[in-house]
Every structure is written in structure tokens, then in C-alpha cells.
Amino acid sequence: MSSCELPQPGHAASGKPDSARSARVTAAGSRVHRFTPGNVNAWSGVPLQDYKAAATHHCGVTRSVLVGEHGERTSFHVRYFEIEPGGFTTRERHVHEHVVFVLRGSGVALLGDTEHELRFGDTLYIAPNEVHQLRNTSTEESFGFLCMVDAVRDVPIPVNR
């Protein structure tokens, strides 16, 4: 028998079962947001937000901020974006860089004037000042991805074609 026994899956370090949907908060502020596949608001305790104010330069995008708007002192934010079939983000550029990790469906990343297909597990690094846009070309499935970005960042500048 190992001296490094772990709690059973679904149990906290105390050995007691985790709550299925609630975020567990420690005195230091650590927490777990439970993921529920197929749910519009997929993470417990994380509100679903509009991508940006309504406009014609984006369509069908929602976001959930997993880390960065709940009192954390990180130098980064982790957000989940979901683009409905036929939807797209703003075509824009900015000084800050970000990383996209695809979790659901497939889509297209426009970098400059070149399209790059993305699917589950793909990782995209967007360099500073790179004109970019993410689009869902599917007619049936949502395109969902995590986006890691600096906590302090400049304001994006929309770019017309």
C-alpha cells in the first residue's frame, strides 16, 4: 500500500463527497467550477455574458470568465467563448497577445488575410497587433474555446476588410 493515497474521485481532500454543481471556496479563495456538458451556462457559479455590446461586427458569441473577474490577483484571465453556428467575433487587432484552446466543435481563425481551420484540441497563439477573427463555419454545432489573455490589456481596435 502506498503512503500517497489520494481521495476517491468525486471527493474532496477531506474524503467527503464534492457538491455536484457548487463552487468550493477555501479561505484563501480557491474554487472549483463544475462543468456540465450540454448546458448553455456550462460552469457552476460563472455567469454567461454577452461577448460585447450589440453591434454588426460580431454575431452569436457568448463568454464566461472562469478566472479574472472574481477577485483573483492573477496576471492573466481565463475565459470561455462559444460561437453559435454561423457566428463570428470582431475582426480586430490589439497590442496584447492571447492563446486560444479549442474545446468544442470546429471553426476558422483568420490571421491577417489567411484562414486557418481549428478543431478540438488545437491551440492558437495570437501575436501582438495581429489582425484576427474567429468564426464558426458549422451549420449545426457550436464552436467553443478557452482564451487566456493578460489581465491588463489594451482596447481592441476593429479592423474593416
N, C-alpha and C positions, 0 to 999 in steps of 0.2 A: 504494500500500500504506500502511496506517495505522501510525503509531508506537504505537498502542494495541492490539496484538494480544493476544487472550485465549487461554488454553489451550483445547484442543479439549474438547467436552463429555465428561464421564466421566474427565477427567484433572485432577490436582492442579496447582497453580501451577508445580510443577517440570516439568510436561509428562508425568509418569509416570501410568499408569492408577491411579484410585482403587480400593481394595478394595471389592467389591460389597456386603459386609454389615458390615464393621467400622467402628467409630467412629474417626475420625482425630483424634489428640490432639496439639496443639502443646505446646511447653514452657510456654507461658502458660496452657494448659488449654482452648483452643478445641477443638471437636469437631463432627463431623457424625454424626448418627444416620440411617442409611439407612432409608427407608420401603419396606415390602414389602406392596403391596395384597393383601387376602385372607388375610393371616397374622394369627392371633389375637394374637400379640405383634408388632405391626406395625413397631416401630422397633428397629434393631440396638442392642445394649448398654443397652436400657432395660427393666427388669423389669416384667412385668404384675403389678399389685397389686389386692387387694380394695379396693373403694370405701371401706368402713368395716367394723367388726366386724359379724358377722351379727346381724340384727335384722329385725323385721317392718315397720319404717317405710321400708325400701328393698328393692329386689329387682332382680337381674340387671344390676348395674353393676360395671364394672372400670375401673381407671385406670392410666395410665403417666405418670410425672413426667419430662418432657423436659428441663426446666430448673428447678433449685431444690433438688435433693437430692444433688448430685454435687460439692459444694464451691464452687459459684458464689457470688459476693458480690452478686448482683442484689437489687434491692428488690422483685422480682416472681418468681413461679413460673409456668411454663407446663406445663399438664397436659392429657392427652388422656383423655377419658372415653368409654366405649362402653356403651350401654344395649341389652340384648337385647330382642327383640320382647316387648311386654307389660311390660317393666321400668320402674322409676322410681327417682328419687333421693329423699332425705329431704325432706319439706316442712319448711322451716326459715327462720330469719332470723338475721342477724348484722350487726355494725357494718361489717365490711369489704365493699368493693364488688368485683365481678368482671365479666369480659367473657367471653362465650361466642361462639365462631365455629363454625358447623356445617360439617363436612367430609363427613359420610356420612348418607344416609337422611333421614328427617324425624321430627319429634316435636312435642311441645307443651310450652310454658313456661307454668307457672301463676305469675302475678304478682298477689299479693293473692288475689282470687277470680276473676280473669279469665284465660281461656286464650288463648294466642297461638300460632298454628301457626308452626313453624320448618322450613326446608328448606335444602339445600345453599347455602352462601354467606351465609346470614343471620347477622347479628351481633346479640347481645343484651347490653345493659348492665343489670346488676342493681344498683340503688341500695342504699345502706346501710339496714339494717333492713327491707328489702322481703321479705315472706314470698314464698318461691318454691319451685318444684319443677320438675324436667324429667322428661318421660315419653315413652316410645316407644309410640305407638298402633298401630304396624305389627304385623302378624302374621307378616311374612316377613323384614324387613330390619332390621339393627342401626342404631341412631341414634348417631353418633359426632361429638364436638365437642372443640375445644380450649377450655380455660378458663384465662384469665390472671387471676391474683389476687396480692394483696400477699404478700410473703414472710413478714411478721409480721402475723398476723391473730388475731382473737378466736375463741372456740369457738362454733360454730353452736348455736342453740337449736331443737330440734324443735318444730314447731307442729302441734297436732291441729286437725282441722276443727271 
